[in-house]
């Protein structure tokens, strides 16, 4: 069955822990509860100064920036991203998303569904 909903209808979860994760909200737009067998689509919002943890994991993901500006920390340094940027993070690559701007940073993150918890 086809599922259609507005992104704003999906409840957000505050992922922040005050240390390694700061100012991060996550909405699972498509995921296990929808019966998706292959991928999950999440919407992340980073507040000004917010960042995801610097980490690696054993799966790839794709990111599409919808709003704002920020950077991705990689093993080679910081890479700027902005509305319209597309990021591919291969399995095992070190990365962190940061919002250093004055406005929120919104991006879609697509991962294998079995890794959405």
Secondary structure, 3 states (H helix, E strand, C coil): CCCCCCHHHCCCEECCCCCCCEEEEEEEEECHHHCCCCEEEEEEEEEEEEECCCECCCCCEEEEEEECEEEEEECCEEEEEECCCEEEECCCCCEEEECCCCCCEEEEEEEEHHHCC
